[in-house]
Amino acid sequence: MSRSQGGHWQASLESATGARVVSATRLAGGDIGDSFRVRLGSGEALFVKHYRDAPGDLAAREASGLEWLSAAGAPIRVARALAHGCDWLALEWIESSVPAPGYDDALGEGLAQLHSASPGAFGLTEDNWIGRLPQTNSPLADGDDCWARFYATRRIEPMRQRASHEGLLPAPLEHALGRLIERMPDLVGVEEPAARLHGDLWAGNVLPDERGLPCLIDPACYGGHREIDLAMMRLFGGFSDRVFQAYESITPLSPGATERIPLYQVHPLLVHVCLFGAGYVARLARAVEQALSVHSRG
């Protein structure tokens, strides 16, 4: 890719790193931007994401999210952000390989310890993004049902309003989401400390690194209930049962966790409805129905 094709982000990257861009090879993938393998004059290779028509602070928020996850000191690798501009983010280059023996154990145990490094509150000191959608993280004042209120008002209700405004929700489903919000204190399970969440933990956001061990990328992080990440991992598959067994060998789940999986899949399904359209509405409706079928706090 030539410098003229690369536009201003290459010059901005050179300014930030103090090194000349020798080459930028476009890579496959990326929903909201283009990805490149960049070689600098220093010989260092970088993974660079250039965002197309994305919010101005998306790169900065993703970089700080990676740093926030890494600060936990958990035994699971988190991709390292090296520099960012208004519309690009440079990460260390990770040469992905095949999973090593013990990969599933390393992922489950590492994630359990990441979650256990509690940030001390539900939410985050800054708002961020999930995909190209805004994610409000303002912590709620301490009190009864803090997590239930956070999940209802910071996660479900904003996405319900967005999907409704775009005409994506049938009236019965919108009503059911309202009932879900009203009943949230009875549905979320026993109170737990806030976990340090990745926030968008599907299989595409974990990769085996050069050693064949798991590395986390592309977070939408905040302090929340740990079952959020685990429910997202089950939503689209790609993780073996051994990962979840290894997780529970470190930190067993609270009673009723299996029954709460649909509840904690409602938010990512709403996100998918908002991002990708009505094709996810039927699955969202099933998750809401299943979540409402749980009669009391676990």
C-alpha distance (Angstrom), angle and dihedral (degrees) to the residues before:
residue distance angle dihedral
M1 . . .
S2 3.78 . .
R3 3.78 125.9 .
S4 3.82 90.6 -112.7
Q5 3.81 90.0 55.7
G6 3.79 91.3 45.9
G7 3.78 93.1 56.4
H8 3.76 125.4 -168.0
W9 3.83 97.4 -27.0
Q10 3.80 92.1 76.1
A11 3.79 91.9 54.3
S12 3.80 89.8 46.5
L13 3.82 90.4 50.1
E14 3.80 91.4 50.4
S15 3.79 90.1 51.0
A16 3.80 92.1 49.6
T17 3.80 96.1 46.2
G18 3.79 100.0 33.3
A19 3.80 89.5 -131.8
R20 3.80 133.3 105.9
V21 3.81 119.9 -110.5
V22 3.81 106.3 -122.1
S23 3.81 97.4 178.5
A24 3.80 140.7 -5.6
T25 3.79 115.8 -161.0
R26 3.78 116.4 -166.6
L27 3.81 115.3 -126.0
A28 3.79 130.8 -156.1
G29 3.80 122.2 -100.9
G30 3.79 136.2 35.0
D31 3.80 126.4 132.0
I32 3.79 99.0 -153.6
G33 3.77 103.0 22.4
D34 3.78 149.5 11.9
S35 3.79 122.9 -89.3
F36 3.80 127.0 -145.7
R37 3.78 140.9 -177.0
V38 3.79 102.0 -136.1
R39 3.77 124.3 -163.4
L40 3.81 116.1 -158.4
G41 3.77 127.0 -153.4
S42 3.81 87.5 -110.5
G43 3.82 88.0 64.8
E44 3.80 93.2 -110.4
A45 3.80 118.5 135.8
L46 3.81 120.4 -143.1
F47 3.77 136.2 -173.2
V48 3.80 107.3 -132.8
K49 3.78 128.0 -170.4
H50 3.79 117.6 -160.9
Y51 3.80 110.5 -164.3
R52 3.80 120.3 -140.9
D53 3.81 114.2 -142.3
A54 3.80 90.4 -24.7
P55 3.82 126.4 151.9
G56 3.79 112.9 -79.4
D57 3.80 96.6 -114.9
L58 3.81 98.8 42.0
A59 3.81 93.7 102.5
A60 3.80 92.6 47.2
R61 3.80 92.6 48.3
E62 3.81 92.3 48.9
A63 3.81 90.8 49.9
S64 3.80 92.7 49.8
G65 3.80 90.1 46.3
L66 3.79 91.5 56.0
E67 3.79 89.9 48.7
W68 3.81 90.7 49.0
L69 3.79 91.8 53.3
S70 3.80 92.3 45.4
A71 3.81 91.1 50.3
A72 3.80 89.0 68.3
G73 3.79 89.1 74.8
A74 3.80 91.3 -141.1
P75 3.81 118.9 160.2
I76 3.79 93.8 -105.9
R77 3.77 124.2 93.7
V78 3.80 120.0 -113.9
A79 3.80 118.6 -165.1
R80 3.80 110.6 -105.8
A81 3.81 120.1 -124.4
L82 3.82 111.2 -141.1
A83 3.79 104.0 -180.0
H84 3.78 141.4 -20.6
G85 3.78 141.8 -165.8
C86 3.78 133.5 -166.9
D87 3.81 92.9 -73.7
W88 3.82 106.5 13.7
L89 3.79 140.2 60.9
A90 3.80 126.8 -161.3
L91 3.79 119.2 -154.6
E92 3.77 132.9 179.9
W93 3.79 111.2 -85.1
I94 3.81 110.4 -106.5
E95 3.78 115.6 -164.8
S96 3.78 100.5 -144.5
S97 3.80 117.0 -142.1
V98 3.79 138.8 170.5
P99 3.81 117.8 -65.7
A100 3.79 113.0 -88.9
P101 3.81 123.5 -133.6
G102 3.78 105.5 -78.3
Y103 3.81 93.6 29.2
D104 3.82 92.8 127.5
D105 3.79 92.7 48.2
A106 3.80 91.1 48.3
L107 3.80 91.2 50.7
G108 3.80 96.1 47.0
E109 3.79 95.9 43.1
G110 3.81 93.6 41.9
L111 3.78 92.5 49.7
A112 3.81 91.2 49.3
Q113 3.79 90.3 54.3
L114 3.80 92.0 44.9
H115 3.80 89.7 54.2
S116 3.79 91.0 46.9
A117 3.81 91.2 59.4
S118 3.79 89.4 85.4
P119 3.81 117.4 -158.6
G120 3.80 87.6 -147.7
A121 3.80 98.3 -117.4
F122 3.78 141.9 48.3
G123 3.77 107.6 -102.1
L124 3.79 133.2 20.6
T125 3.78 137.6 -94.3
E126 3.81 90.2 -109.9
D127 3.78 135.5 38.2
N128 3.78 117.7 -119.6
W129 3.78 142.4 171.5
I130 3.79 139.8 -88.7
G131 3.77 104.2 -155.7
R132 3.80 102.4 -40.3
L133 3.82 93.7 -34.0
P134 3.82 121.7 103.9
Q135 3.79 116.8 -111.3
T136 3.80 118.1 -158.2
N137 3.80 112.9 -147.3
S138 3.81 103.4 171.9
P139 3.81 105.2 146.3
L140 3.79 117.4 -120.5
A141 3.78 122.4 -127.2
D142 3.77 112.6 -93.9
G143 3.77 116.0 -93.7
D144 3.75 144.0 106.4
D145 3.79 116.8 -30.8
C146 3.80 92.7 7.2
W147 3.79 93.8 158.5
A148 3.80 92.8 44.7
R149 3.79 89.9 53.1
F150 3.79 92.4 45.8
Y151 3.81 94.0 50.0
A152 3.80 91.6 45.9
T153 3.81 99.7 44.0
R154 3.81 103.3 28.4
R155 3.78 99.7 37.3
I156 3.82 117.7 17.2
E157 3.82 102.1 33.3
P158 3.84 98.1 49.0
M159 3.80 91.7 50.0
R160 3.81 91.6 43.8
Q161 3.80 89.5 53.8
R162 3.80 92.4 47.3
A163 3.80 93.9 48.5
S164 3.81 91.2 45.6
H165 3.80 92.3 49.5
E166 3.80 89.2 53.0
G167 3.81 91.3 50.1
L168 3.79 94.3 -116.0
L169 3.82 100.3 125.1
P170 3.81 123.4 77.7
A171 3.81 110.7 -134.6
P172 3.85 95.0 -110.5
L173 3.82 90.9 52.9
E174 3.80 92.6 47.5
H175 3.81 88.9 51.4
A176 3.81 91.2 48.1
L177 3.81 90.4 52.2
G178 3.79 88.3 53.0
R179 3.80 90.4 53.7
L180 3.79 89.4 47.8
I181 3.80 90.6 54.8
E182 3.82 91.4 48.5
R183 3.79 92.3 50.5
M184 3.79 96.2 41.9
P185 3.85 96.8 112.0
D186 3.81 89.4 59.4
L187 3.81 94.8 46.1
V188 3.81 108.4 46.2
G189 3.81 98.6 75.6
V190 3.77 131.2 -127.5
E191 3.78 119.2 -20.8
E192 3.80 115.3 -90.5
P193 3.81 134.5 173.7
A194 3.78 115.2 -90.7
A195 3.80 111.7 -87.2
R196 3.80 124.9 -142.7
L197 3.80 99.0 -110.9
H198 3.77 130.9 -161.3
G199 3.80 86.0 -152.4
D200 3.82 100.3 -155.7
L201 3.77 102.6 46.9
W202 3.78 106.1 162.9
A203 3.80 121.8 141.0
G204 3.81 93.3 -94.3
N205 3.80 90.7 62.6
V206 3.80 94.9 59.2
L207 3.78 120.2 64.3
P208 3.81 134.8 177.3
D209 3.79 108.0 -113.2
E210 3.81 130.3 -147.7
R211 3.81 90.2 -67.5
G212 3.78 93.0 46.5
L213 3.82 91.2 -108.8
P214 3.83 125.6 128.6
C215 3.78 122.2 -86.9
L216 3.81 124.0 -174.6
I217 3.81 121.1 -135.7
D218 3.84 139.0 169.7
P219 3.82 101.9 26.7
A220 3.80 130.2 -173.7
C221 3.77 90.8 -167.1
Y222 3.79 136.0 -177.1
G223 3.79 140.0 134.6
G224 3.79 109.2 -76.4
H225 3.78 146.0 127.8
R226 3.81 110.7 -48.4
E227 3.80 91.6 -133.0
I228 3.83 87.6 70.6
D229 3.82 92.4 73.0
L230 3.79 92.7 41.3
A231 3.81 93.0 50.5
M232 3.81 90.8 49.4
M233 3.80 89.6 51.7
R234 3.81 89.2 56.3
L235 3.80 95.5 44.6
F236 3.79 99.1 79.6
G237 3.80 100.4 11.1
G238 3.78 128.2 -132.8
F239 3.81 96.9 132.2
S240 3.78 124.9 94.8
D241 3.79 125.3 -129.4
R242 3.80 86.6 -111.7
V243 3.82 90.4 69.3
F244 3.80 91.7 58.6
Q245 3.81 92.7 43.0
A246 3.81 89.9 52.7
Y247 3.80 89.7 49.0
E248 3.79 92.4 54.0
S249 3.79 91.6 46.5
I250 3.82 85.5 67.9
T251 3.81 102.1 33.1
P252 3.83 117.0 7.8
L253 3.78 116.1 -144.6
S254 3.79 124.1 -111.2
P255 3.82 120.4 -101.0
G256 3.80 113.8 -77.0
A257 3.81 95.9 26.0
T258 3.80 93.3 132.4
E259 3.80 91.6 53.2
R260 3.81 90.2 50.4
I261 3.81 95.5 56.6
P262 3.85 93.1 94.5
L263 3.82 90.9 48.8
Y264 3.78 91.5 55.7
Q265 3.80 92.0 44.6
V266 3.81 91.7 58.5
H267 3.80 93.4 81.2
P268 3.83 98.0 50.4
L269 3.80 89.7 44.4
L270 3.80 90.2 52.4
V271 3.80 87.9 50.0
H272 3.80 89.8 52.6
V273 3.80 91.2 49.3
C274 3.81 89.7 52.5
L275 3.81 93.7 45.4
F276 3.79 102.7 36.9
G277 3.78 106.9 19.8
A278 3.78 141.2 -123.3
G279 3.80 95.6 -24.5
Y280 3.81 88.1 90.0
V281 3.81 96.8 47.2
A282 3.81 96.7 92.9
R283 3.79 92.3 51.1
L284 3.80 90.7 46.7
A285 3.81 90.4 51.5
R286 3.82 91.0 52.5
A287 3.81 91.8 49.7
V288 3.81 91.8 50.3
E289 3.80 91.5 48.0
Q290 3.81 91.5 49.7
A291 3.80 92.3 46.3
L292 3.80 91.5 51.8
S293 3.79 90.8 51.1
V294 3.82 89.8 70.2
H295 3.78 103.2 95.1
S296 3.77 106.1 -161.3
R297 3.78 146.3 5.4
G298 3.79 110.1 -62.2
